[in-house]
Amino acid sequence: MVDQITVHDLKAKMDKGENFVLVDVRNPNELDICRFDNAVHIPLHLLTTRYSEIDPQAEIILTCHHGGRSMQAAHFLVQQGYRNVTNLMGGIDAWASHIDPEMARY
């Protein structure tokens, strides 16, 4: 079972300065449109070979465009033994819609 977090709760964590790793699994061309500045970028199709770049002891929050690919990534990380894994519901599109209306959407 993978936990999920709303964009409002993620914003609150950011505002409090909480320590976590935000992993964006979108493709590079999607990052050209909009991105989280503080995110680690590992495209979903490369996660199986690059997941060791993510600290297994860290709190990990995964994001993509709408939340589907990041949920796949979250399940994969849990299968690899990662325990503190959360998916961002609605992805960066929900963030742009509800938190940062200046962010480009696609």
N, C-alpha and C positions, 0 to 999 in steps of 0.2 A: 504494500500500500504506500502510495506516494502522497505526501501532504501537498496542499495547494495554498497559495497566498494571493490575496487580492492586491491590486495596484495601490489601493489606499493603505493597506498594511505595509507594503514594500516602501512606500513613500515615508511612512512613519519610522520604519527601521532606518532609512537613509537619514532622515532628519535627526534621529537620536545618535547617529554616528555608529550604529551597531556594526560589528565586524562579520562580514559574510563575503562569499565569492559569488558574483553574478556571472553566469555563463550564458552567452548568447550563441545558439546553435543555428542561426540563419546563415544563408549563403553570402559570400562577399558582396555581390551586387546589391543585396538588400541593405547592407550596412551603408552603402553610398546614399541611400534615401534617408535613413534615420538610424540612430544608434544610442545606446547608453554609453556615455564616455568612460565609465568605470568598469565596463564588462570585459571579461575574457572572451575572446571569440574562438570557438571551435565548431566549425560547421558539422551538422549532424552526421554527414557521410564520412567524416574523419574522426568521429568520436571514438570508434573502436580502436584506433591506433594512437590517439592522443589523450585519452582520458587520464593517463598517469600524470599529466601536467596539472591536474586538479588535486589539491590537498585533500586526502580522504578524511582528515580530522576536521576540516572546515565546515561551516554551515554553507551549503550550496543552494543557490536559487537559480533555476534554469528558465530561460525565456526564448521565445521565437516570435513569429508574427502574430499568431492567434492562440498559441498554447498547445497545439497538437504535437509538433515536432519536439518541443521541449519536454512534453510528457513522455514521449518515446525515449528521449535521452535520460530522463529521470529514472525510468524503469531499468534502463541499461546500467546506470551507475549503481542502483540498488543491487542488481544482479552481480555486480563486481565487488560488492561488499561495502559500498558507501552507505552510511546510515543517516546522515543529516541532510537529506535531499528534499527540496521543495520545488514545485512547479508554479510559475506565475500564470494565474488564470487570465486568459484573454491576451496574453503576450504584450508586445510593445504597442500593438494597435490599441489595446485597452488603456495603456499608459497615455498614449497620445490623445485618446478620446476623453479620459477622465482626469488626468493629472497635468499634462503639458500640451494644451491645445495649439501651441506654436510649433510643435513637432510635426514634421511631414508625415503623411499617412499614405498608404498604398493598398 
